[in-house]
Amino acid sequence: MTRQQEKLLVAALCGIAITAAAALVVQPAMATGDQSARTSLVTHFAPVAQAFVDAQTALPAKQH
């Protein structure tokens, strides 16, 4: 497995974990019709997602 494949696997697993956590948090609120839970979740995870993207784009490109 190459380094790039490892990074992709880690990113995919992080995405799955964040999606699962978001579903667990938002699902009860959606059942009651509370829209503020969705907004607060996006507000909470936006900096985390942006930091991950920044870290990935800051890495040097692999030269072939």
PDB file of N, CA, C, O and CB in Angstrom:
ATOM      1  N   MET A   1       0.853  -1.175   0.000  1.00  0.00           N
ATOM      2  CA  MET A   1       0.000   0.000   0.000  1.00  0.00           C
ATOM      3  C   MET A   1       0.899   1.238   0.000  1.00  0.00           C
ATOM      4  O   MET A   1       1.810   1.354   0.820  1.00  0.00           O
ATOM      5  CB  MET A   1      -0.970  -0.002   1.230  1.00  0.00           C
ATOM      6  N   THR A   2       0.635   2.154  -0.921  1.00  0.00           N
ATOM      7  CA  THR A   2       1.460   3.348  -1.017  1.00  0.00           C
ATOM      8  C   THR A   2       1.039   4.372   0.031  1.00  0.00           C
ATOM      9  O   THR A   2      -0.016   4.252   0.653  1.00  0.00           O
ATOM     10  CB  THR A   2       1.370   3.952  -2.424  1.00  0.00           C
ATOM     11  N   ARG A   3       1.872   5.364   0.207  1.00  0.00           N
ATOM     12  CA  ARG A   3       1.596   6.430   1.182  1.00  0.00           C
ATOM     13  C   ARG A   3       0.309   7.174   0.817  1.00  0.00           C
ATOM     14  O   ARG A   3      -0.483   7.520   1.693  1.00  0.00           O
ATOM     15  CB  ARG A   3       2.785   7.422   1.253  1.00  0.00           C
ATOM     16  N   GLN A   4       0.109   7.414  -0.466  1.00  0.00           N
ATOM     17  CA  GLN A   4      -1.094   8.116  -0.922  1.00  0.00           C
ATOM     18  C   GLN A   4      -2.348   7.292  -0.619  1.00  0.00           C
ATOM     19  O   GLN A   4      -3.371   7.847  -0.218  1.00  0.00           O
ATOM     20  CB  GLN A   4      -1.003   8.415  -2.434  1.00  0.00           C
ATOM     21  N   GLN A   5      -2.273   5.988  -0.807  1.00  0.00           N
ATOM     22  CA  GLN A   5      -3.410   5.118  -0.493  1.00  0.00           C
ATOM     23  C   GLN A   5      -3.700   5.111   1.004  1.00  0.00           C
ATOM     24  O   GLN A   5      -4.858   5.070   1.417  1.00  0.00           O
ATOM     25  CB  GLN A   5      -3.143   3.688  -0.983  1.00  0.00           C
ATOM     26  N   GLU A   6      -2.644   5.151   1.814  1.00  0.00           N
ATOM     27  CA  GLU A   6      -2.833   5.214   3.261  1.00  0.00           C
ATOM     28  C   GLU A   6      -3.545   6.500   3.663  1.00  0.00           C
ATOM     29  O   GLU A   6      -4.447   6.482   4.501  1.00  0.00           O
ATOM     30  CB  GLU A   6      -1.485   5.111   3.981  1.00  0.00           C
ATOM     31  N   LYS A   7      -3.135   7.618   3.059  1.00  0.00           N
ATOM     32  CA  LYS A   7      -3.781   8.897   3.348  1.00  0.00           C
ATOM     33  C   LYS A   7      -5.252   8.868   2.950  1.00  0.00           C
ATOM     34  O   LYS A   7      -6.111   9.370   3.675  1.00  0.00           O
ATOM     35  CB  LYS A   7      -3.060  10.036   2.619  1.00  0.00           C
ATOM     36  N   LEU A   8      -5.533   8.281   1.798  1.00  0.00           N
ATOM     37  CA  LEU A   8      -6.906   8.184   1.337  1.00  0.00           C
ATOM     38  C   LEU A   8      -7.736   7.321   2.272  1.00  0.00           C
ATOM     39  O   LEU A   8      -8.883   7.658   2.567  1.00  0.00           O
ATOM     40  CB  LEU A   8      -6.953   7.625  -0.073  1.00  0.00           C
ATOM     41  N   LEU A   9      -7.179   6.218   2.739  1.00  0.00           N
ATOM     42  CA  LEU A   9      -7.878   5.344   3.665  1.00  0.00           C
ATOM     43  C   LEU A   9      -8.178   6.068   4.978  1.00  0.00           C
ATOM     44  O   LEU A   9      -9.290   5.977   5.499  1.00  0.00           O
ATOM     45  CB  LEU A   9      -7.054   4.082   3.928  1.00  0.00           C
ATOM     46  N   VAL A  10      -7.198   6.778   5.506  1.00  0.00           N
ATOM     47  CA  VAL A  10      -7.397   7.528   6.749  1.00  0.00           C
ATOM     48  C   VAL A  10      -8.470   8.600   6.557  1.00  0.00           C
ATOM     49  O   VAL A  10      -9.331   8.776   7.420  1.00  0.00           O
ATOM     50  CB  VAL A  10      -6.069   8.174   7.215  1.00  0.00           C
ATOM     51  N   ALA A  11      -8.424   9.310   5.441  1.00  0.00           N
ATOM     52  CA  ALA A  11      -9.425  10.345   5.170  1.00  0.00           C
ATOM     53  C   ALA A  11     -10.818   9.743   5.057  1.00  0.00           C
ATOM     54  O   ALA A  11     -11.782  10.315   5.566  1.00  0.00           O
ATOM     55  CB  ALA A  11      -9.077  11.104   3.885  1.00  0.00           C
ATOM     56  N   ALA A  12     -10.934   8.599   4.397  1.00  0.00           N
ATOM     57  CA  ALA A  12     -12.236   7.938   4.258  1.00  0.00           C
ATOM     58  C   ALA A  12     -12.767   7.483   5.613  1.00  0.00           C
ATOM     59  O   ALA A  12     -13.951   7.648   5.906  1.00  0.00           O
ATOM     60  CB  ALA A  12     -12.130   6.739   3.306  1.00  0.00           C
ATOM     61  N   LEU A  13     -11.903   6.916   6.427  1.00  0.00           N
ATOM     62  CA  LEU A  13     -12.328   6.474   7.756  1.00  0.00           C
ATOM     63  C   LEU A  13     -12.737   7.647   8.640  1.00  0.00           C
ATOM     64  O   LEU A  13     -13.701   7.549   9.400  1.00  0.00           O
ATOM     65  CB  LEU A  13     -11.212   5.688   8.428  1.00  0.00           C
ATOM     66  N   CYS A  14     -12.009   8.753   8.544  1.00  0.00           N
ATOM     67  CA  CYS A  14     -12.391   9.961   9.294  1.00  0.00           C
ATOM     68  C   CYS A  14     -13.748  10.476   8.830  1.00  0.00           C
ATOM     69  O   CYS A  14     -14.580  10.877   9.644  1.00  0.00           O
ATOM     70  CB  CYS A  14     -11.323  11.065   9.132  1.00  0.00           C
ATOM     71  N   GLY A  15     -13.959  10.464   7.542  1.00  0.00           N
ATOM     72  CA  GLY A  15     -15.242  10.907   7.013  1.00  0.00           C
ATOM     73  C   GLY A  15     -16.387  10.041   7.483  1.00  0.00           C
ATOM     74  O   GLY A  15     -17.455  10.550   7.824  1.00  0.00           O
ATOM     75  N   ILE A  16     -16.177   8.735   7.504  1.00  0.00           N
ATOM     76  CA  ILE A  16     -17.205   7.817   7.987  1.00  0.00           C
ATOM     77  C   ILE A  16     -17.492   8.053   9.464  1.00  0.00           C
ATOM     78  O   ILE A  16     -18.651   8.063   9.878  1.00  0.00           O
ATOM     79  CB  ILE A  16     -16.777   6.364   7.757  1.00  0.00           C
ATOM     80  N   ALA A  17     -16.443   8.242  10.259  1.00  0.00           N
ATOM     81  CA  ALA A  17     -16.621   8.477  11.689  1.00  0.00           C
ATOM     82  C   ALA A  17     -17.370   9.782  11.953  1.00  0.00           C
ATOM     83  O   ALA A  17     -18.258   9.826  12.804  1.00  0.00           O
ATOM     84  CB  ALA A  17     -15.267   8.501  12.392  1.00  0.00           C
ATOM     85  N   ILE A  18     -17.019  10.840  11.231  1.00  0.00           N
ATOM     86  CA  ILE A  18     -17.693  12.128  11.409  1.00  0.00           C
ATOM     87  C   ILE A  18     -19.150  12.027  10.979  1.00  0.00           C
ATOM     88  O   ILE A  18     -20.031  12.576  11.641  1.00  0.00           O
ATOM     89  CB  ILE A  18     -16.977  13.234  10.610  1.00  0.00           C
ATOM     90  N   THR A  19     -19.410  11.332   9.879  1.00  0.00           N
ATOM     91  CA  THR A  19     -20.782  11.158   9.408  1.00  0.00           C
ATOM     92  C   THR A  19     -21.610  10.359  10.407  1.00  0.00           C
ATOM     93  O   THR A  19     -22.765  10.697  10.668  1.00  0.00           O
ATOM     94  CB  THR A  19     -20.793  10.465   8.046  1.00  0.00           C
ATOM     95  N   ALA A  20     -21.036   9.315  10.960  1.00  0.00           N
ATOM     96  CA  ALA A  20     -21.755   8.505  11.944  1.00  0.00           C
ATOM     97  C   ALA A  20     -22.054   9.315  13.202  1.00  0.00           C
ATOM     98  O   ALA A  20     -23.155   9.237  13.746  1.00  0.00           O
ATOM     99  CB  ALA A  20     -20.945   7.252  12.302  1.00  0.00           C
ATOM    100  N   ALA A  21     -21.074  10.093  13.665  1.00  0.00           N
ATOM    101  CA  ALA A  21     -21.290  10.924  14.850  1.00  0.00           C
ATOM    102  C   ALA A  21     -22.372  11.973  14.587  1.00  0.00           C
ATOM    103  O   ALA A  21     -23.222  12.232  15.439  1.00  0.00           O
ATOM    104  CB  ALA A  21     -19.977  11.609  15.273  1.00  0.00           C
ATOM    105  N   ALA A  22     -22.326  12.561  13.413  1.00  0.00           N
ATOM    106  CA  ALA A  22     -23.334  13.568  13.065  1.00  0.00           C
ATOM    107  C   ALA A  22     -24.724  12.947  13.007  1.00  0.00           C
ATOM    108  O   ALA A  22     -25.696  13.547  13.467  1.00  0.00           O
ATOM    109  CB  ALA A  22     -22.996  14.227  11.717  1.00  0.00           C
ATOM    110  N   ALA A  23     -24.817  11.757  12.449  1.00  0.00           N
ATOM    111  CA  ALA A  23     -26.124  11.087  12.363  1.00  0.00           C
ATOM    112  C   ALA A  23     -26.671  10.778  13.748  1.00  0.00           C
ATOM    113  O   ALA A  23     -27.867  10.940  13.991  1.00  0.00           O
ATOM    114  CB  ALA A  23     -26.015   9.791  11.545  1.00  0.00           C
ATOM    115  N   LEU A  24     -25.812  10.336  14.656  1.00  0.00           N
ATOM    116  CA  LEU A  24     -26.257  10.028  16.011  1.00  0.00           C
ATOM    117  C   LEU A  24     -26.716  11.283  16.752  1.00  0.00           C
ATOM    118  O   LEU A  24     -27.656  11.228  17.545  1.00  0.00           O
ATOM    119  CB  LEU A  24     -25.138   9.346  16.787  1.00  0.00           C
ATOM    120  N   VAL A  25     -26.059  12.404  16.498  1.00  0.00           N
ATOM    121  CA  VAL A  25     -26.419  13.638  17.191  1.00  0.00           C
ATOM    122  C   VAL A  25     -27.669  14.269  16.583  1.00  0.00           C
ATOM    123  O   VAL A  25     -28.545  14.732  17.313  1.00  0.00           O
ATOM    124  CB  VAL A  25     -25.256  14.629  17.147  1.00  0.00           C
ATOM    125  N   VAL A  26     -27.755  14.290  15.279  1.00  0.00           N
ATOM    126  CA  VAL A  26     -28.829  15.010  14.609  1.00  0.00           C
ATOM    127  C   VAL A  26     -30.132  14.207  14.565  1.00  0.00           C
ATOM    128  O   VAL A  26     -31.211  14.798  14.595  1.00  0.00           O
ATOM    129  CB  VAL A  26     -28.403  15.372  13.202  1.00  0.00           C
ATOM    130  N   GLN A  27     -30.057  12.899  14.496  1.00  0.00           N
ATOM    131  CA  GLN A  27     -31.243  12.080  14.303  1.00  0.00           C
ATOM    132  C   GLN A  27     -32.323  12.318  15.367  1.00  0.00           C
ATOM    133  O   GLN A  27     -33.479  12.497  14.985  1.00  0.00           O
ATOM    134  CB  GLN A  27     -30.851  10.629  14.298  1.00  0.00           C
ATOM    135  N   PRO A  28     -32.027  12.334  16.674  1.00  0.00           N
ATOM    136  CA  PRO A  28     -33.090  12.604  17.647  1.00  0.00           C
ATOM    137  C   PRO A  28     -33.664  14.019  17.514  1.00  0.00           C
ATOM    138  O   PRO A  28     -34.864  14.227  17.696  1.00  0.00           O
ATOM    139  CB  PRO A  28     -32.561  12.402  19.057  1.00  0.00           C
ATOM    140  N   ALA A  29     -32.813  14.973  17.200  1.00  0.00           N
ATOM    141  CA  ALA A  29     -33.285  16.346  17.046  1.00  0.00           C
ATOM    142  C   ALA A  29     -34.173  16.488  15.818  1.00  0.00           C
ATOM    143  O   ALA A  29     -35.156  17.229  15.834  1.00  0.00           O
ATOM    144  CB  ALA A  29     -32.103  17.307  16.950  1.00  0.00           C
ATOM    145  N   MET A  30     -33.821  15.772  14.751  1.00  0.00           N
ATOM    146  CA  MET A  30     -34.650  15.824  13.550  1.00  0.00           C
ATOM    147  C   MET A  30     -36.021  15.210  13.822  1.00  0.00           C
ATOM    148  O   MET A  30     -37.025  15.659  13.269  1.00  0.00           O
ATOM    149  CB  MET A  30     -33.958  15.093  12.384  1.00  0.00           C
ATOM    150  N   ALA A  31     -36.064  14.194  14.666  1.00  0.00           N
ATOM    151  CA  ALA A  31     -37.345  13.563  14.997  1.00  0.00           C
ATOM    152  C   ALA A  31     -38.269  14.530  15.730  1.00  0.00           C
ATOM    153  O   ALA A  31     -39.491  14.452  15.597  1.00  0.00           O
ATOM    154  CB  ALA A  31     -37.117  12.314  15.850  1.00  0.00           C
ATOM    155  N   THR A  32     -37.680  15.443  16.505  1.00  0.00           N
ATOM    156  CA  THR A  32     -38.494  16.422  17.234  1.00  0.00           C
ATOM    157  C   THR A  32     -38.701  17.697  16.429  1.00  0.00           C
ATOM    158  O   THR A  32     -39.475  18.567  16.828  1.00  0.00           O
ATOM    159  CB  THR A  32     -37.843  16.759  18.569  1.00  0.00           C
ATOM    160  N   GLY A  33     -38.011  17.812  15.294  1.00  0.00           N
ATOM    161  CA  GLY A  33     -38.174  18.993  14.449  1.00  0.00           C
ATOM    162  C   GLY A  33     -37.269  20.150  14.834  1.00  0.00           C
ATOM    163  O   GLY A  33     -37.500  21.279  14.402  1.00  0.00           O
ATOM    164  N   ASP A  34     -36.240  19.893  15.640  1.00  0.00           N
ATOM    165  CA  ASP A  34     -35.324  20.949  16.087  1.00  0.00           C
ATOM    166  C   ASP A  34     -34.246  21.179  15.033  1.00  0.00           C
ATOM    167  O   ASP A  34     -33.400  20.312  14.816  1.00  0.00           O
ATOM    168  CB  ASP A  34     -34.678  20.581  17.450  1.00  0.00           C
ATOM    169  N   GLN A  35     -34.266  22.326  14.384  1.00  0.00           N
ATOM    170  CA  GLN A  35     -33.286  22.641  13.348  1.00  0.00           C
ATOM    171  C   GLN A  35     -31.983  23.195  13.926  1.00  0.00           C
ATOM    172  O   GLN A  35     -30.964  23.199  13.236  1.00  0.00           O
ATOM    173  CB  GLN A  35     -33.875  23.638  12.370  1.00  0.00           C
ATOM    174  N   SER A  36     -31.996  23.662  15.174  1.00  0.00           N
ATOM    175  CA  SER A  36     -30.784  24.252  15.756  1.00  0.00           C
ATOM    176  C   SER A  36     -29.690  23.215  15.960  1.00  0.00           C
ATOM    177  O   SER A  36     -28.509  23.563  15.946  1.00  0.00           O
ATOM    178  CB  SER A  36     -31.110  24.921  17.086  1.00  0.00           C
ATOM    179  N   ALA A  37     -30.051  21.949  16.149  1.00  0.00           N
ATOM    180  CA  ALA A  37     -29.037  20.902  16.337  1.00  0.00           C
ATOM    181  C   ALA A  37     -28.204  20.744  15.078  1.00  0.00           C
ATOM    182  O   ALA A  37     -26.988  20.574  15.163  1.00  0.00           O
ATOM    183  CB  ALA A  37     -29.698  19.558  16.709  1.00  0.00           C
ATOM    184  N   ARG A  38     -28.830  20.797  13.922  1.00  0.00           N
ATOM    185  CA  ARG A  38     -28.098  20.664  12.662  1.00  0.00           C
ATOM    186  C   ARG A  38     -27.126  21.824  12.495  1.00  0.00           C
ATOM    187  O   ARG A  38     -25.974  21.621  12.111  1.00  0.00           O
ATOM    188  CB  ARG A  38     -29.071  20.605  11.465  1.00  0.00           C
ATOM    189  N   THR A  39     -27.583  23.029  12.780  1.00  0.00           N
ATOM    190  CA  THR A  39     -26.742  24.215  12.641  1.00  0.00           C
ATOM    191  C   THR A  39     -25.559  24.159  13.596  1.00  0.00           C
ATOM    192  O   THR A  39     -24.435  24.471  13.205  1.00  0.00           O
ATOM    193  CB  THR A  39     -27.558  25.482  12.889  1.00  0.00           C
ATOM    194  N   SER A  40     -25.798  23.768  14.838  1.00  0.00           N
ATOM    195  CA  SER A  40     -24.707  23.731  15.811  1.00  0.00           C
ATOM    196  C   SER A  40     -23.696  22.645  15.457  1.00  0.00           C
ATOM    197  O   SER A  40     -22.502  22.811  15.706  1.00  0.00           O
ATOM    198  CB  SER A  40     -25.257  23.498  17.222  1.00  0.00           C
ATOM    199  N   LEU A  41     -24.156  21.540  14.880  1.00  0.00           N
ATOM    200  CA  LEU A  41     -23.241  20.474  14.491  1.00  0.00           C
ATOM    201  C   LEU A  41     -22.327  20.928  13.362  1.00  0.00           C
ATOM    202  O   LEU A  41     -21.123  20.676  13.398  1.00  0.00           O
ATOM    203  CB  LEU A  41     -24.018  19.229  14.071  1.00  0.00           C
ATOM    204  N   VAL A  42     -22.887  21.589  12.369  1.00  0.00           N
ATOM    205  CA  VAL A  42     -22.079  22.103  11.261  1.00  0.00           C
ATOM    206  C   VAL A  42     -21.088  23.142  11.786  1.00  0.00           C
ATOM    207  O   VAL A  42     -19.923  23.147  11.388  1.00  0.00           O
ATOM    208  CB  VAL A  42     -22.984  22.721  10.156  1.00  0.00           C
ATOM    209  N   THR A  43     -21.542  24.007  12.663  1.00  0.00           N
ATOM    210  CA  THR A  43     -20.666  25.027  13.243  1.00  0.00           C
ATOM    211  C   THR A  43     -19.532  24.381  14.027  1.00  0.00           C
ATOM    212  O   THR A  43     -18.409  24.883  14.026  1.00  0.00           O
ATOM    213  CB  THR A  43     -21.465  25.972  14.152  1.00  0.00           C
ATOM    214  N   HIS A  44     -19.822  23.268  14.696  1.00  0.00           N
ATOM    215  CA  HIS A  44     -18.813  22.589  15.507  1.00  0.00           C
ATOM    216  C   HIS A  44     -17.763  21.895  14.640  1.00  0.00           C
ATOM    217  O   HIS A  44     -16.570  21.988  14.927  1.00  0.00           O
ATOM    218  CB  HIS A  44     -19.477  21.573  16.430  1.00  0.00           C
ATOM    219  N   PHE A  45     -18.191  21.203  13.586  1.00  0.00           N
ATOM    220  CA  PHE A  45     -17.265  20.404  12.792  1.00  0.00           C
ATOM    221  C   PHE A  45     -16.615  21.158  11.641  1.00  0.00           C
ATOM    222  O   PHE A  45     -15.659  20.652  11.053  1.00  0.00           O
ATOM    223  CB  PHE A  45     -17.975  19.222  12.253  1.00  0.00           C
ATOM    224  N   ALA A  46     -17.093  22.340  11.299  1.00  0.00           N
ATOM    225  CA  ALA A  46     -16.516  23.078  10.177  1.00  0.00           C
ATOM    226  C   ALA A  46     -15.027  23.375  10.376  1.00  0.00           C
ATOM    227  O   ALA A  46     -14.251  23.157   9.446  1.00  0.00           O
ATOM    228  CB  ALA A  46     -17.273  24.376   9.972  1.00  0.00           C
ATOM    229  N   PRO A  47     -14.589  23.866  11.548  1.00  0.00           N
ATOM    230  CA  PRO A  47     -13.147  24.108  11.720  1.00  0.00           C
ATOM    231  C   PRO A  47     -12.318  22.824  11.651  1.00  0.00           C
ATOM    232  O   PRO A  47     -11.192  22.845  11.156  1.00  0.00           O
ATOM    233  CB  PRO A  47     -12.896  24.798  13.051  1.00  0.00           C
ATOM    234  N   VAL A  48     -12.855  21.724  12.134  1.00  0.00           N
ATOM    235  CA  VAL A  48     -12.139  20.449  12.082  1.00  0.00           C
ATOM    236  C   VAL A  48     -11.956  20.018  10.633  1.00  0.00           C
ATOM    237  O   VAL A  48     -10.864  19.618  10.229  1.00  0.00           O
ATOM    238  CB  VAL A  48     -12.896  19.357  12.880  1.00  0.00           C
ATOM    239  N   ALA A  49     -13.020  20.101   9.861  1.00  0.00           N
ATOM    240  CA  ALA A  49     -12.946  19.720   8.454  1.00  0.00           C
ATOM    241  C   ALA A  49     -11.990  20.638   7.693  1.00  0.00           C
ATOM    242  O   ALA A  49     -11.220  20.173   6.852  1.00  0.00           O
ATOM    243  CB  ALA A  49     -14.343  19.759   7.814  1.00  0.00           C
ATOM    244  N   GLN A  50     -12.036  21.928   7.981  1.00  0.00           N
ATOM    245  CA  GLN A  50     -11.151  22.869   7.299  1.00  0.00           C
ATOM    246  C   GLN A  50      -9.692  22.606   7.659  1.00  0.00           C
ATOM    247  O   GLN A  50      -8.820  22.696   6.795  1.00  0.00           O
ATOM    248  CB  GLN A  50     -11.531  24.310   7.652  1.00  0.00           C
ATOM    249  N   ALA A  51      -9.416  22.285   8.913  1.00  0.00           N
ATOM    250  CA  ALA A  51      -8.044  21.984   9.332  1.00  0.00           C
ATOM    251  C   ALA A  51      -7.534  20.738   8.617  1.00  0.00           C
ATOM    252  O   ALA A  51      -6.366  20.680   8.230  1.00  0.00           O
ATOM    253  CB  ALA A  51      -7.970  21.791  10.863  1.00  0.00           C
ATOM    254  N   PHE A  52      -8.395  19.744   8.439  1.00  0.00           N
ATOM    255  CA  PHE A  52      -7.995  18.528   7.734  1.00  0.00           C
ATOM    256  C   PHE A  52      -7.672  18.836   6.278  1.00  0.00           C
ATOM    257  O   PHE A  52      -6.666  18.361   5.751  1.00  0.00           O
ATOM    258  CB  PHE A  52      -9.102  17.462   7.820  1.00  0.00           C
ATOM    259  N   VAL A  53      -8.507  19.619   5.633  1.00  0.00           N
ATOM    260  CA  VAL A  53      -8.273  19.992   4.236  1.00  0.00           C
ATOM    261  C   VAL A  53      -6.984  20.790   4.111  1.00  0.00           C
ATOM    262  O   VAL A  53      -6.190  20.556   3.200  1.00  0.00           O
ATOM    263  CB  VAL A  53      -9.460  20.805   3.680  1.00  0.00           C
ATOM    264  N   ASP A  54      -6.775  21.731   5.026  1.00  0.00           N
ATOM    265  CA  ASP A  54      -5.554  22.530   5.000  1.00  0.00           C
ATOM    266  C   ASP A  54      -4.310  21.655   5.168  1.00  0.00           C
ATOM    267  O   ASP A  54      -3.300  21.861   4.495  1.00  0.00           O
ATOM    268  CB  ASP A  54      -5.599  23.594   6.097  1.00  0.00           C
ATOM    269  N   ALA A  55      -4.396  20.686   6.064  1.00  0.00           N
ATOM    270  CA  ALA A  55      -3.251  19.805   6.301  1.00  0.00           C
ATOM    271  C   ALA A  55      -2.961  18.957   5.061  1.00  0.00           C
ATOM    272  O   ALA A  55      -1.799  18.731   4.722  1.00  0.00           O
ATOM    273  CB  ALA A  55      -3.510  18.897   7.523  1.00  0.00           C
ATOM    274  N   GLN A  56      -3.999  18.493   4.393  1.00  0.00           N
ATOM    275  CA  GLN A  56      -3.810  17.661   3.206  1.00  0.00           C
ATOM    276  C   GLN A  56      -3.257  18.476   2.037  1.00  0.00           C
ATOM    277  O   GLN A  56      -2.429  17.974   1.277  1.00  0.00           O
ATOM    278  CB  GLN A  56      -5.132  17.001   2.806  1.00  0.00           C
ATOM    279  N   THR A  57      -3.696  19.707   1.883  1.00  0.00           N
ATOM    280  CA  THR A  57      -3.220  20.523   0.763  1.00  0.00           C
ATOM    281  C   THR A  57      -1.821  21.083   1.027  1.00  0.00           C
ATOM    282  O   THR A  57      -1.128  21.482   0.091  1.00  0.00           O
ATOM    283  CB  THR A  57      -4.198  21.671   0.494  1.00  0.00           C
ATOM    284  N   ALA A  58      -1.407  21.115   2.285  1.00  0.00           N
ATOM    285  CA  ALA A  58      -0.079  21.626   2.606  1.00  0.00           C
ATOM    286  C   ALA A  58       1.017  20.590   2.348  1.00  0.00           C
ATOM    287  O   ALA A  58       2.195  20.938   2.268  1.00  0.00           O
ATOM    288  CB  ALA A  58      -0.034  22.071   4.057  1.00  0.00           C
ATOM    289  N   LEU A  59       0.636  19.338   2.219  1.00  0.00           N
ATOM    290  CA  LEU A  59       1.619  18.282   1.994  1.00  0.00           C
ATOM    291  C   LEU A  59       2.194  18.414   0.575  1.00  0.00           C
ATOM    292  O   LEU A  59       1.474  18.755  -0.363  1.00  0.00           O
ATOM    293  CB  LEU A  59       0.977  16.874   2.204  1.00  0.00           C
ATOM    294  N   PRO A  60       3.476  18.145   0.433  1.00  0.00           N
ATOM    295  CA  PRO A  60       4.062  18.222  -0.916  1.00  0.00           C
ATOM    296  C   PRO A  60       3.493  17.138  -1.824  1.00  0.00           C
ATOM    297  O   PRO A  60       3.222  16.019  -1.389  1.00  0.00           O
ATOM    298  CB  PRO A  60       5.595  18.094  -0.847  1.00  0.00           C
ATOM    299  N   ALA A  61       3.322  17.486  -3.063  1.00  0.00           N
ATOM    300  CA  ALA A  61       2.798  16.529  -4.039  1.00  0.00           C
ATOM    301  C   ALA A  61       3.842  15.455  -4.324  1.00  0.00           C
ATOM    302  O   ALA A  61       5.037  15.740  -4.406  1.00  0.00           O
ATOM    303  CB  ALA A  61       2.389  17.248  -5.351  1.00  0.00           C
ATOM    304  N   LYS A  62       3.392  14.258  -4.469  1.00  0.00           N
ATOM    305  CA  LYS A  62       4.297  13.153  -4.781  1.00  0.00           C
ATOM    306  C   LYS A  62       4.686  13.250  -6.250  1.00  0.00           C
ATOM    307  O   LYS A  62       3.826  13.342  -7.126  1.00  0.00           O
ATOM    308  CB  LYS A  62       3.638  11.768  -4.465  1.00  0.00           C
ATOM    309  N   GLN A  63       5.979  13.229  -6.509  1.00  0.00           N
ATOM    310  CA  GLN A  63       6.455  13.333  -7.882  1.00  0.00           C
ATOM    311  C   GLN A  63       6.666  11.932  -8.447  1.00  0.00           C
ATOM    312  O   GLN A  63       7.215  11.053  -7.782  1.00  0.00           O
ATOM    313  CB  GLN A  63       7.767  14.161  -7.954  1.00  0.00           C
ATOM    314  N   HIS A  64       6.227  11.746  -9.665  1.00  0.00           N
ATOM    315  CA  HIS A  64       6.341  10.434 -10.317  1.00  0.00           C
ATOM    316  C   HIS A  64       7.552  10.391 -11.207  1.00  0.00           C
ATOM    317  O   HIS A  64       7.816   9.369 -11.841  1.00  0.00           O
ATOM    318  CB  HIS A  64       5.087  10.113 -11.130  1.00  0.00           C
TER     319      HIS A  64
END
